[in-house]
Amino acid sequence: MAEKSGIVFIGSKMPMDYVLAVITRLSASDAKEVILKARGQAIATAVDVAEITRRRFLKDLTASRIAIGTEEMPAREGENRTRMVSTIEITLTRK
Amino acid sequence: MAEKSGIVFIGSKMPMDYVLAVITRLSASDAKEVILKARGQAIATAVDVAEITRRRFLKDLTASRIAIGTEEMPAREGENRTRMVSTIEITLTRK
């Protein structure tokens, strides 16, 4: 659910799973910042996670930086070309 | 598909439908800017639209501002409380 320093990768679980990861991350250490990374349909979940965390739990949190991009993914089995997939990075910072 | 001045509302159609709306909007007038608005699952489509337009068609386009938020939606039939839904606004600007 949560890997590397300060990065939470958003996948296909429920938003609350990731919200807990973000809160844990920001509480356990003296980290001031967490970056949510997602691609494809999980982009909508990433925005949910940022909004739920900020509105319900850590009111001093802001989305200090939001970046979108595109990644090339290897072809799936039975396909013969790579796919382009959209990505988002949301940096959440404590005031 | 496209309403009001410079705003394109992203719904459940294919990304290319909205890409065309953005290109039309930016070509027909001397508009330098289009704002994509989406909520819920359509947030992922909005990011696709921004990325496809920028990478394939209008290379001088940048996502100059990205804002996320939450909107309260009226309760659906059979439900008795309002729902919170995440939103995104992506401002695309020509250089």
Backbone of each chain as ProteinMPNN parsed JSONL, in Angstrom:
{"seq_chain_A": "MAEKSGIVFIGSKMPMDYVLAVITRLSASDAKEVILKARGQAIATAVDVAEITRRRFLKDLTASRIAIGTEEMPAREGENRTRMVSTIEITLTRK", "coords_chain_A": {"N_chain_A": [[0.831, -1.21, 0.0], [1.873, 1.283, 0.844], [4.855, 2.647, -0.218], [8.389, 3.307, -0.399], [10.051, 6.405, 0.483], [7.793, 8.606, 1.594], [6.061, 8.339, -0.57], [2.933, 7.368, -1.759], [1.443, 4.873, -3.497], [-1.362, 4.778, -5.491], [-3.847, 2.439, -6.068], [-6.241, -0.004, -6.936], [-7.714, -0.321, -4.632], [-10.064, 0.521, -1.948], [-10.663, 4.033, -1.357], [-10.336, 4.712, 1.411], [-8.411, 2.93, 2.414], [-6.037, 3.969, 1.417], [-6.119, 6.518, 2.453], [-5.691, 5.984, 5.149], [-3.059, 5.073, 4.963], [-1.765, 7.424, 4.237], [-2.253, 9.067, 6.47], [-0.98, 7.567, 8.496], [1.647, 7.66, 7.587], [2.175, 10.404, 7.794], [1.933, 10.766, 10.488], [3.561, 8.981, 11.924], [6.254, 9.603, 11.372], [8.294, 12.58, 11.239], [7.531, 13.649, 8.959], [6.595, 16.044, 6.559], [5.311, 15.889, 4.289], [3.61, 14.104, 1.724], [3.524, 12.182, -1.222], [1.092, 11.404, -3.557], [0.71, 8.934, -5.982], [-0.669, 7.986, -9.076], [-2.172, 6.139, -11.793], [-4.147, 5.979, -14.849], [-7.47, 4.78, -14.333], [-7.238, 4.926, -11.577], [-6.594, 7.488, -10.994], [-8.811, 9.06, -10.346], [-9.396, 7.993, -7.851], [-7.117, 8.792, -6.44], [-7.515, 11.555, -6.24], [-9.821, 11.513, -4.666], [-8.7, 10.406, -2.305], [-6.897, 12.43, -1.537], [-8.701, 14.521, -1.054], [-10.486, 13.453, 0.903], [-8.693, 12.929, 3.015], [-7.778, 15.476, 3.614], [-10.113, 16.942, 4.18], [-11.533, 15.496, 6.141], [-9.748, 14.509, 8.042], [-6.977, 15.577, 8.374], [-6.842, 18.69, 8.74], [-5.026, 20.672, 8.251], [-3.742, 20.125, 5.958], [-2.577, 20.623, 2.622], [-2.989, 20.501, -0.952], [-0.246, 20.933, -2.375], [1.056, 20.751, -4.77], [0.17, 19.713, -7.992], [0.596, 17.483, -10.529], [0.276, 16.414, -13.896], [0.729, 13.749, -16.287], [2.081, 11.528, -18.837], [2.553, 8.06, -19.3], [4.374, 5.432, -20.87], [3.197, 2.247, -21.322], [4.075, -1.228, -21.235], [3.075, -3.465, -23.887], [0.054, -5.326, -23.531], [-0.613, -8.843, -23.11], [-1.256, -10.412, -26.191], [-1.567, -8.082, -27.473], [0.023, -5.801, -29.72], [1.219, -3.377, -29.419], [2.596, -0.673, -27.464], [0.881, 0.959, -24.757], [-0.408, 4.184, -24.004], [-0.652, 5.814, -20.967], [-2.357, 7.921, -18.697], [-1.094, 9.896, -15.97], [-1.004, 10.965, -12.509], [0.307, 13.145, -10.03], [0.049, 14.003, -6.767], [1.001, 16.25, -4.424], [0.909, 16.349, -1.006], [0.984, 18.574, 1.614], [1.8, 19.431, 4.955], [0.826, 22.227, 6.801]], "CA_chain_A": [[0.0, 0.0, 0.0], [2.738, 2.464, 0.882], [6.243, 2.275, -0.453], [9.411, 4.353, -0.509], [9.911, 7.514, 1.414], [6.849, 9.671, 1.318], [5.228, 8.138, -1.753], [1.871, 6.369, -1.635], [0.938, 4.52, -4.822], [-2.796, 4.535, -5.44], [-4.283, 1.395, -6.993], [-7.683, -0.246, -7.082], [-8.405, -0.531, -3.351], [-10.962, 1.599, -1.546], [-9.943, 5.235, -0.959], [-9.993, 4.757, 2.839], [-7.15, 2.208, 2.634], [-4.928, 4.876, 1.118], [-6.215, 7.614, 3.415], [-5.008, 5.502, 6.35], [-1.622, 5.054, 4.662], [-1.277, 8.808, 4.256], [-2.276, 9.535, 7.857], [0.085, 6.848, 9.194], [2.904, 8.218, 7.119], [2.383, 11.76, 8.3], [1.923, 10.761, 11.952], [4.66, 8.187, 12.471], [7.525, 10.315, 11.246], [8.085, 14.02, 11.268], [7.375, 14.02, 7.543], [5.674, 17.148, 6.329], [4.862, 15.798, 2.897], [3.388, 12.79, 1.118], [3.155, 12.299, -2.644], [0.21, 10.361, -4.073], [0.939, 8.684, -7.407], [-1.68, 7.099, -9.644], [-2.369, 6.228, -13.235], [-5.405, 5.429, -15.378], [-8.692, 5.001, -13.554], [-6.913, 5.21, -10.181], [-6.429, 8.934, -10.846], [-9.989, 9.561, -9.627], [-9.229, 7.561, -6.46], [-6.076, 9.636, -5.846], [-8.147, 12.825, -5.888], [-10.665, 11.195, -3.504], [-7.829, 10.215, -1.137], [-6.415, 13.754, -1.134], [-9.819, 15.309, -0.531], [-10.983, 12.858, 2.157], [-7.687, 13.133, 4.062], [-7.695, 16.893, 3.916], [-11.359, 17.478, 4.725], [-12.051, 14.788, 7.299], [-8.769, 14.096, 9.056], [-5.877, 16.507, 8.621], [-7.356, 19.941, 8.176], [-3.943, 21.585, 7.89], [-3.09, 19.577, 4.764], [-2.962, 21.235, 1.345], [-2.423, 19.919, -2.172], [0.674, 22.018, -2.717], [1.479, 20.623, -6.162], [-0.517, 18.649, -8.729], [1.187, 17.373, -11.862], [-0.236, 15.314, -14.71], [1.687, 13.33, -17.305], [1.752, 10.332, -19.609], [3.573, 7.019, -19.252], [4.211, 4.38, -21.852], [3.123, 0.95, -20.653], [4.342, -2.334, -22.163], [1.891, -4.067, -24.487], [-0.523, -6.463, -22.814], [-0.595, -10.08, -23.872], [-2.2, -10.421, -27.303], [-1.533, -6.783, -28.144], [1.367, -5.643, -30.224], [1.845, -2.068, -29.258], [2.548, -0.122, -26.12], [-0.251, 1.832, -24.488], [-0.1, 5.384, -23.26], [-1.578, 5.933, -19.842], [-2.202, 9.19, -17.987], [-0.661, 9.79, -14.581], [-1.133, 12.174, -11.679], [1.084, 13.201, -8.781], [-0.499, 15.034, -5.881], [1.837, 16.442, -3.239], [0.157, 16.844, 0.148], [1.925, 19.188, 2.546], [1.237, 19.971, 6.193], [1.201, 23.63, 7.014]], "C_chain_A": [[0.866, 1.261, 0.0], [4.19, 2.031, 0.699], [7.124, 3.517, -0.467], [9.121, 5.539, 0.41], [8.916, 8.545, 0.914], [5.999, 9.51, 0.079], [4.181, 7.07, -1.471], [1.319, 6.114, -3.038], [-0.528, 4.128, -4.721], [-3.175, 3.5, -6.502], [-5.789, 1.242, -6.958], [-8.397, -0.558, -5.77], [-9.356, 0.623, -3.063], [-10.145, 2.817, -1.117], [-9.489, 5.223, 0.5], [-8.713, 3.994, 3.171], [-5.958, 3.143, 2.446], [-4.932, 6.079, 2.056], [-5.468, 7.224, 4.696], [-3.498, 5.478, 6.149], [-1.029, 6.456, 4.756], [-1.196, 9.316, 5.695], [-1.152, 8.883, 8.673], [1.44, 7.455, 8.858], [3.2, 9.569, 7.743], [2.438, 11.806, 9.826], [3.175, 10.105, 12.529], [5.981, 8.943, 12.442], [7.27, 11.816, 11.401], [7.977, 14.548, 9.83], [6.317, 15.101, 7.402], [4.931, 16.956, 5.008], [4.662, 14.345, 2.478], [2.995, 13.021, -0.339], [2.277, 11.108, -3.034], [0.492, 10.192, -5.56], [-0.105, 7.704, -7.912], [-1.655, 7.189, -11.155], [-3.692, 5.592, -13.634], [-6.582, 5.753, -14.475], [-8.406, 5.343, -12.087], [-6.685, 6.698, -9.927], [-7.598, 9.526, -10.053], [-9.901, 9.19, -8.144], [-8.203, 8.444, -5.747], [-6.657, 10.977, -5.405], [-9.076, 12.619, -4.683], [-9.822, 11.101, -2.231], [-7.34, 11.573, -0.62], [-7.534, 14.544, -0.468], [-10.344, 14.776, 0.802], [-9.993, 13.123, 3.292], [-7.711, 14.573, 4.559], [-8.955, 17.403, 4.638], [-11.787, 16.811, 6.026], [-11.037, 14.613, 8.406], [-7.682, 15.125, 9.358], [-6.185, 17.844, 7.962], [-6.25, 20.905, 7.747], [-3.189, 21.117, 6.639], [-3.532, 20.348, 3.514], [-2.334, 20.458, 0.191], [-1.51, 20.985, -2.76], [1.137, 21.956, -4.173], [0.709, 19.469, -6.802], [0.061, 18.627, -10.129], [0.553, 16.209, -12.609], [0.786, 14.975, -15.783], [1.198, 12.091, -18.024], [2.894, 9.347, -19.483], [3.293, 5.995, -20.332], [4.231, 3.047, -21.11], [3.412, -0.144, -21.675], [3.034, -2.917, -22.692], [1.382, -5.208, -23.626], [-0.461, -7.692, -23.71], [-1.639, -10.012, -24.988], [-2.281, -9.083, -28.018], [-0.117, -6.572, -28.651], [1.903, -4.217, -30.182], [1.673, -1.55, -27.832], [1.331, 0.785, -25.993], [0.248, 3.068, -23.752], [-1.128, 5.497, -22.137], [-1.292, 7.241, -19.092], [-1.823, 8.946, -16.527], [-0.96, 11.087, -13.823], [-0.22, 12.031, -10.467], [0.532, 14.34, -7.954], [0.387, 15.108, -4.636], [1.0, 17.062, -2.129], [1.143, 17.339, 1.19], [1.202, 19.687, 3.79], [1.729, 21.388, 6.368], [2.088, 23.772, 8.25]], "O_chain_A": [[0.612, 2.194, -0.762], [4.675, 1.142, 1.4], [6.63, 4.642, -0.54], [8.058, 5.629, 1.023], [9.166, 9.259, -0.058], [5.283, 10.437, -0.3], [4.513, 5.985, -0.994], [0.795, 7.022, -3.684], [-0.886, 3.24, -3.947], [-2.865, 3.664, -7.682], [-6.527, 2.228, -6.951], [-9.545, -1.004, -5.776], [-9.442, 1.579, -3.833], [-9.052, 2.662, -0.572], [-8.383, 5.669, 0.805], [-8.001, 4.362, 4.106], [-4.999, 3.11, 3.217], [-3.874, 6.598, 2.412], [-4.714, 8.02, 5.255], [-2.742, 5.822, 7.058], [0.065, 6.647, 5.286], [-0.199, 9.92, 6.094], [-0.462, 9.554, 9.441], [2.26, 7.722, 9.736], [4.323, 9.845, 8.164], [2.933, 12.777, 10.397], [3.769, 10.598, 13.488], [6.737, 8.908, 13.413], [6.145, 12.242, 11.664], [8.283, 15.703, 9.536], [5.275, 15.061, 8.056], [4.05, 17.738, 4.651], [5.451, 13.469, 2.835], [2.233, 13.936, -0.65], [2.667, 9.953, -2.863], [0.512, 11.166, -6.312], [-0.395, 6.704, -7.253], [-1.185, 8.172, -11.729], [-4.279, 4.798, -12.899], [-6.681, 6.849, -13.925], [-9.23, 5.976, -11.426], [-6.593, 7.124, -8.775], [-7.401, 10.386, -9.195], [-10.286, 9.979, -7.281], [-8.394, 8.803, -4.585], [-6.332, 11.476, -4.327], [-9.113, 13.455, -3.78], [-10.194, 11.657, -1.198], [-7.366, 11.832, 0.583], [-7.323, 15.166, 0.573], [-10.616, 15.549, 1.72], [-10.392, 13.496, 4.395], [-7.67, 14.841, 5.759], [-8.868, 18.19, 5.58], [-12.336, 17.465, 6.912], [-11.401, 14.572, 9.581], [-7.502, 15.498, 10.517], [-5.843, 18.093, 6.806], [-6.493, 21.837, 6.981], [-2.13, 21.65, 6.307], [-4.707, 20.684, 3.365], [-1.282, 19.838, 0.343], [-1.944, 21.83, -3.543], [1.555, 22.963, -4.744], [0.608, 18.384, -6.228], [0.023, 19.632, -10.839], [0.32, 15.146, -12.034], [1.613, 15.811, -16.148], [0.06, 11.656, -17.85], [4.062, 9.728, -19.548], [2.142, 5.719, -20.669], [5.166, 2.756, -20.363], [3.045, -0.018, -22.843], [2.007, -2.865, -22.015], [2.167, -5.967, -23.058], [-0.277, -7.583, -24.923], [-2.775, -9.6, -24.754], [-2.965, -8.949, -29.033], [0.837, -7.103, -28.081], [2.904, -3.892, -30.82], [0.751, -1.927, -27.109], [0.819, 1.308, -26.983], [1.203, 3.004, -22.978], [-2.324, 5.297, -22.35], [-0.137, 7.613, -18.883], [-2.183, 7.929, -15.935], [-1.142, 12.15, -14.417], [-0.009, 10.932, -9.954], [0.541, 15.496, -8.378], [0.502, 14.137, -3.889], [0.452, 18.153, -2.283], [2.039, 16.602, 1.601], [0.132, 20.288, 3.699], [2.892, 21.702, 6.116], [2.503, 24.881, 8.588]]}, "seq_chain_B": "MAEKSGIVFIGSKMPMDYVLAVITRLSASDAKEVILKARGQAIATAVDVAEITRRRFLKDLTASRIAIGTEEMPAREGENRTRMVSTIEITLTRK", "coords_chain_B": {"N_chain_B": [[-21.599, 18.873, -24.923], [-19.671, 20.937, -24.935], [-19.814, 23.845, -23.065], [-20.653, 27.223, -22.147], [-18.343, 29.984, -21.834], [-15.264, 28.995, -22.726], [-15.216, 26.776, -21.059], [-15.062, 23.301, -20.757], [-17.032, 20.653, -20.065], [-16.372, 17.55, -18.71], [-17.597, 14.355, -19.258], [-19.019, 11.131, -19.53], [-18.335, 10.314, -22.06], [-16.151, 9.2, -24.806], [-12.647, 10.006, -24.526], [-11.67, 11.284, -26.891], [-13.844, 12.705, -27.969], [-14.03, 14.917, -26.317], [-11.505, 15.979, -26.631], [-11.658, 16.92, -29.247], [-13.563, 18.942, -28.834], [-12.083, 20.705, -27.273], [-10.008, 21.424, -29.033], [-11.497, 22.616, -31.116], [-12.62, 24.758, -29.74], [-10.316, 26.225, -29.106], [-9.402, 26.867, -31.606], [-11.4, 28.133, -33.125], [-11.994, 30.608, -31.948], [-10.126, 33.405, -30.667], [-9.286, 32.458, -28.366], [-7.195, 31.766, -25.647], [-7.219, 29.958, -23.753], [-8.625, 27.142, -22.122], [-10.846, 25.598, -19.863], [-11.021, 22.524, -18.315], [-13.521, 20.681, -16.75], [-14.397, 18.283, -14.335], [-15.97, 15.562, -12.536], [-15.901, 12.91, -10.049], [-15.577, 9.653, -11.459], [-15.032, 10.644, -13.988], [-12.868, 12.258, -13.722], [-10.465, 10.975, -14.313], [-10.751, 10.757, -17.065], [-10.665, 13.454, -17.77], [-7.992, 14.087, -17.29], [-6.834, 12.434, -19.219], [-7.846, 13.699, -21.528], [-6.593, 16.222, -21.401], [-3.907, 15.421, -21.618], [-3.822, 13.995, -24.081], [-4.605, 15.991, -25.907], [-2.567, 17.847, -25.602], [-0.221, 16.394, -26.174], [-0.604, 15.155, -28.661], [-1.85, 16.951, -30.416], [-1.932, 19.881, -29.929], [0.875, 21.19, -29.398], [1.863, 23.348, -28.089], [0.462, 23.697, -25.834], [-0.146, 24.009, -22.343], [-0.755, 22.631, -19.062], [-1.71, 24.878, -17.1], [-2.795, 25.347, -14.662], [-3.971, 23.319, -12.053], [-6.596, 22.259, -10.166], [-8.062, 20.699, -7.329], [-11.064, 19.549, -5.701], [-14.068, 19.33, -3.66], [-17.453, 18.465, -4.058], [-20.822, 18.796, -2.984], [-23.318, 16.549, -3.613], [-26.782, 16.184, -4.465], [-28.873, 13.813, -2.731], [-29.327, 10.565, -4.102], [-32.143, 8.888, -5.581], [-33.876, 6.959, -3.201], [-31.888, 7.114, -1.425], [-30.857, 8.71, 1.612], [-29.094, 10.704, 2.19], [-26.829, 13.363, 1.319], [-24.21, 13.107, -1.142], [-20.644, 13.213, -1.203], [-18.525, 14.36, -3.675], [-15.547, 14.154, -5.558], [-13.764, 16.695, -7.371], [-12.205, 18.072, -10.343], [-10.316, 20.67, -11.871], [-8.844, 21.595, -14.769], [-6.783, 23.853, -16.202], [-6.045, 24.714, -19.436], [-3.594, 26.255, -21.292], [-2.53, 28.172, -24.063], [0.736, 28.761, -25.218]], "CA_chain_B": [[-20.165, 18.571, -24.795], [-18.945, 22.141, -24.527], [-20.737, 24.908, -22.704], [-20.114, 28.456, -21.576], [-17.117, 30.479, -22.449], [-13.977, 28.438, -22.341], [-15.283, 25.63, -20.147], [-15.509, 22.031, -21.334], [-17.397, 19.715, -18.995], [-16.015, 16.184, -19.083], [-18.538, 13.358, -18.745], [-18.705, 9.712, -19.72], [-18.014, 9.968, -23.448], [-14.756, 8.864, -25.06], [-11.771, 11.178, -24.433], [-11.501, 12.003, -28.164], [-14.953, 13.647, -28.149], [-13.7, 16.14, -25.59], [-10.299, 16.527, -27.264], [-12.149, 17.707, -30.382], [-14.203, 20.141, -28.296], [-11.022, 21.617, -26.826], [-9.327, 21.939, -30.227], [-12.446, 23.513, -31.777], [-12.697, 25.953, -28.912], [-9.077, 27.007, -29.176], [-9.14, 27.252, -32.993], [-12.457, 28.997, -33.65], [-11.863, 31.955, -31.409], [-8.732, 33.713, -30.333], [-9.148, 32.052, -26.966], [-5.872, 31.25, -25.285], [-7.39, 29.156, -22.554], [-9.831, 26.328, -21.942], [-10.865, 24.932, -18.558], [-11.705, 21.24, -18.26], [-14.11, 20.412, -15.426], [-14.903, 16.913, -14.222], [-16.065, 15.035, -11.174], [-16.01, 11.447, -9.928], [-14.759, 8.836, -12.358], [-14.66, 11.424, -15.176], [-11.606, 12.941, -13.442], [-9.42, 10.28, -15.075], [-10.946, 11.141, -18.468], [-10.21, 14.839, -17.919], [-6.529, 14.051, -17.405], [-6.576, 11.877, -20.554], [-8.149, 14.732, -22.527], [-5.517, 17.212, -21.337], [-2.661, 14.826, -22.098], [-3.927, 13.684, -25.517], [-4.635, 17.251, -26.648], [-1.266, 18.483, -25.49], [0.856, 15.604, -26.767], [-0.82, 14.769, -30.054], [-2.425, 17.956, -31.306], [-1.498, 21.266, -29.715], [2.107, 20.99, -28.623], [2.197, 24.543, -27.302], [-0.5, 23.765, -24.739], [0.319, 23.529, -21.03], [-1.718, 22.624, -17.964], [-1.146, 25.982, -16.325], [-3.326, 25.302, -13.301], [-4.788, 22.144, -11.756], [-7.178, 22.39, -8.83], [-8.992, 19.646, -6.946], [-12.008, 19.992, -4.687], [-15.16, 18.426, -3.307], [-18.788, 19.042, -4.21], [-21.897, 18.035, -2.352], [-24.337, 16.221, -4.599], [-28.047, 15.797, -3.831], [-29.062, 12.376, -2.532], [-29.997, 9.851, -5.188], [-33.418, 8.284, -5.18], [-33.719, 5.805, -2.323], [-30.859, 7.408, -0.429], [-31.343, 9.843, 2.385], [-28.13, 11.753, 2.511], [-26.073, 13.868, 0.177], [-22.935, 12.445, -1.354], [-19.544, 14.098, -1.52], [-17.855, 13.867, -4.872], [-14.336, 14.916, -5.861], [-13.779, 17.425, -8.642], [-10.917, 18.588, -10.827], [-10.349, 21.717, -12.895], [-7.543, 21.696, -15.426], [-6.729, 24.991, -17.13], [-5.088, 24.521, -20.526], [-3.235, 27.561, -21.824], [-1.581, 28.185, -25.192], [1.879, 29.64, -24.967]], "C_chain_B": [[-19.397, 19.8, -24.326], [-19.954, 23.245, -24.229], [-19.964, 26.132, -22.227], [-18.76, 28.814, -22.174], [-15.881, 29.793, -21.891], [-14.016, 27.283, -21.374], [-15.769, 24.395, -20.895], [-15.774, 21.075, -20.176], [-17.145, 18.29, -19.473], [-16.993, 15.211, -18.43], [-18.075, 11.966, -19.091], [-18.469, 9.319, -21.173], [-16.541, 9.579, -23.581], [-13.9, 10.127, -24.994], [-11.696, 11.976, -25.731], [-12.63, 12.994, -28.444], [-14.617, 14.989, -27.501], [-12.443, 16.802, -26.144], [-10.717, 17.419, -28.434], [-12.806, 18.998, -29.925], [-13.163, 21.184, -27.888], [-10.335, 22.258, -28.034], [-10.212, 22.946, -30.957], [-12.493, 24.846, -31.047], [-11.475, 26.848, -29.084], [-8.791, 27.494, -30.6], [-10.126, 28.308, -33.466], [-12.288, 30.436, -33.186], [-10.391, 32.266, -31.215], [-8.487, 33.401, -28.864], [-7.785, 31.428, -26.737], [-5.991, 30.178, -24.225], [-8.69, 28.367, -22.575], [-9.731, 25.669, -20.571], [-11.662, 23.638, -18.668], [-12.241, 21.041, -16.852], [-14.672, 19.007, -15.407], [-15.104, 16.559, -12.771], [-16.2, 13.516, -11.208], [-15.081, 10.735, -10.896], [-14.288, 9.611, -13.593], [-13.357, 12.201, -14.965], [-10.47, 12.304, -14.246], [-9.524, 10.632, -16.565], [-10.433, 12.562, -18.722], [-8.692, 14.894, -18.081], [-6.132, 13.467, -18.77], [-6.763, 12.946, -21.628], [-7.028, 15.771, -22.572], [-4.245, 16.65, -21.967], [-2.698, 14.529, -23.592], [-3.873, 14.975, -26.348], [-3.236, 17.863, -26.734], [-0.184, 17.705, -26.259], [0.655, 15.337, -28.247], [-1.18, 15.926, -30.95], [-1.883, 19.364, -31.126], [-0.289, 21.271, -28.785], [2.468, 22.199, -27.764], [1.252, 24.726, -26.106], [0.143, 23.294, -23.431], [-0.834, 23.525, -20.033], [-1.226, 23.654, -16.963], [-1.644, 25.985, -14.88], [-4.178, 24.047, -13.142], [-5.296, 22.281, -10.334], [-8.109, 21.225, -8.562], [-9.894, 20.157, -5.839], [-13.061, 18.95, -4.427], [-16.473, 19.153, -3.488], [-19.798, 18.155, -3.511], [-22.967, 17.797, -3.4], [-25.621, 15.845, -3.879], [-28.152, 14.28, -3.728], [-29.748, 11.764, -3.749], [-31.292, 9.25, -4.672], [-33.155, 7.07, -4.289], [-32.607, 6.0, -1.297], [-31.322, 8.612, 0.367], [-30.256, 10.813, 2.824], [-27.332, 12.151, 1.267], [-24.753, 13.111, 0.072], [-21.874, 13.502, -1.62], [-18.827, 13.52, -2.729], [-16.659, 14.769, -5.178], [-14.439, 15.566, -7.233], [-12.357, 17.79, -9.054], [-11.184, 19.691, -11.844], [-8.953, 21.832, -13.474], [-7.6, 22.856, -16.413], [-5.634, 24.746, -18.158], [-4.839, 25.863, -21.204], [-2.265, 27.419, -22.997], [-0.477, 29.167, -24.893], [1.888, 30.797, -25.954]], "O_chain_B": [[-18.567, 19.71, -23.422], [-20.833, 23.538, -25.04], [-18.768, 26.06, -21.945], [-18.143, 28.042, -22.909], [-15.508, 29.989, -20.735], [-12.969, 26.839, -20.904], [-16.782, 24.449, -21.592], [-14.873, 20.733, -19.411], [-17.648, 17.88, -20.518], [-17.194, 15.234, -17.215], [-16.894, 11.643, -18.967], [-18.407, 8.132, -21.492], [-15.783, 9.62, -22.611], [-14.365, 11.205, -25.364], [-11.662, 13.206, -25.696], [-12.402, 14.018, -29.089], [-14.885, 16.051, -28.062], [-12.32, 18.026, -26.133], [-10.205, 18.526, -28.597], [-12.629, 20.04, -30.556], [-13.335, 22.38, -28.124], [-10.107, 23.467, -28.064], [-9.74, 24.005, -31.37], [-12.417, 25.913, -31.655], [-11.59, 28.069, -29.192], [-8.018, 28.434, -30.784], [-9.74, 29.269, -34.131], [-12.432, 31.37, -33.975], [-9.524, 31.467, -31.565], [-7.62, 33.984, -28.213], [-7.297, 30.651, -27.558], [-5.0, 29.559, -23.838], [-9.729, 28.873, -22.999], [-8.654, 25.231, -20.165], [-12.829, 23.647, -19.061], [-11.513, 21.208, -15.874], [-15.344, 18.585, -16.348], [-14.503, 17.159, -11.88], [-16.556, 12.919, -12.224], [-13.948, 11.16, -11.122], [-13.26, 9.274, -14.18], [-12.801, 12.744, -15.919], [-9.619, 13.005, -14.793], [-8.508, 10.785, -17.243], [-9.839, 12.836, -19.765], [-8.173, 15.649, -18.903], [-5.195, 13.955, -19.402], [-5.935, 13.08, -22.529], [-6.571, 16.153, -23.649], [-3.585, 17.326, -22.756], [-1.72, 14.778, -24.298], [-3.181, 15.039, -27.364], [-2.795, 18.325, -27.786], [0.667, 18.306, -26.915], [1.621, 15.295, -29.009], [-0.854, 15.904, -32.137], [-1.419, 19.974, -32.09], [-0.416, 21.347, -27.563], [3.27, 22.098, -26.835], [1.247, 25.773, -25.458], [0.88, 22.308, -23.411], [-1.77, 24.317, -20.146], [-0.423, 23.343, -16.084], [-1.004, 26.548, -13.992], [-5.01, 23.746, -13.998], [-4.506, 22.405, -9.398], [-8.858, 20.804, -9.443], [-9.536, 21.089, -5.118], [-12.969, 17.822, -4.91], [-16.6, 20.32, -3.117], [-19.652, 16.934, -3.454], [-23.467, 18.743, -4.008], [-25.573, 15.251, -2.802], [-27.585, 13.554, -4.544], [-30.637, 12.37, -4.346], [-31.497, 9.125, -3.464], [-32.298, 6.244, -4.602], [-32.407, 5.165, -0.414], [-32.087, 9.438, -0.131], [-30.465, 11.638, 3.714], [-27.189, 11.384, 0.315], [-24.25, 12.555, 1.049], [-22.161, 14.555, -2.189], [-18.558, 12.32, -2.786], [-16.748, 15.992, -5.07], [-15.108, 15.057, -8.132], [-11.437, 17.815, -8.237], [-12.165, 19.641, -12.585], [-7.995, 22.129, -12.76], [-8.389, 22.831, -17.358], [-4.462, 24.59, -17.817], [-5.78, 26.527, -21.638], [-1.306, 26.649, -22.935], [-0.715, 30.261, -24.382], [2.777, 31.647, -25.901]]}, "name": "protein", "num_of_chains": 2, "seq": "MAEKSGIVFIGSKMPMDYVLAVITRLSASDAKEVILKARGQAIATAVDVAEITRRRFLKDLTASRIAIGTEEMPAREGENRTRMVSTIEITLTRKMAEKSGIVFIGSKMPMDYVLAVITRLSASDAKEVILKARGQAIATAVDVAEITRRRFLKDLTASRIAIGTEEMPAREGENRTRMVSTIEITLTRK"}
